[in-house]
Amino acid sequence: MVSPMVPLPPIHTVIGVDFSGAAKSGKTAWIAEMAVQGDSNRMELTVLKSLGSLAGCDDRAAVCVSLADRILACAGSLVGMDFPFGLPIELGLGAWPDQLRHVQQFDGDAKDYGRSLVARAQQLGDTMHIRRKTDRETKTPFDCYHYRIIYQTFHGMRDVLALICDDPATSVLPFQYPKLRECKRIVVEACPSSTLKRLSLPHQKYKQSGGKPPDDNHKTVRRSILKGVNATGKNANVLISPHHRRIIMQDSGGDALDAVLSAIGSWQAFRSADHVNIANHQRYPAEGRVYA
């Protein structure tokens, strides 16, 4: 049980990561860093870059190591990353550390791993895909081992979370609430689509495909989203410079915007969450929770 008296560490920087499990993930994975202005929802976007540019190459292995190193180097930070952190308890893979070991020890690639989880689900009943409680609550687009998301899940868990979870100053929530007292950084699962739905903002038709430039329709939706996240009230009041706004508007796949939304959503959800209830919940500490 986690005591309600455990204080949450001060957060000065919020980091959003739009993760990719592609072989050349550095091209489409982005990071957004925001400075928190006082004790409020008001933030200023200070860094917006592709992970490939920070890693020095686009290869997935190098990008994941670079991302893990960057997280471990940040103090007073909340990091929201857009990939599933855990798997449904119905699959019977044990506690979260057991799940990480299961992914690490799997002999095969992400596609094979997803197929193995589908087969496991079918052995339990007549369904191929099982959604976590948090997936249903936050209306994530896919279950956490769907073929559209399994590369993010597999490489995010194996190649990023497994590198940072044993650090004593890092608390990966909702699995490591007891580490909050001493931690310097907090890492949570984000979902840009879920954040947009919660804020009643457009959650479709802002992503261009095939590396083509966004057309006028995509740009119109992006402007609507940016206007929404800059509004006062329930939305975060985010300061975005003209330079960063141009990056968001010109980025083909909308990944830069998703990194920004990952930061905004995780910060809002973290601030409003009932952490004691989450930490002592029957399911969240085993299968994960989306902070969106």
Summary of the structure (lengths in Angstrom):
residues: 292
radius of gyration: 18.0
end to end distance: 23.9
largest distance: 53.2
contacts: 1005
relative contact order: 0.19
helix: 46%
strand: 13%
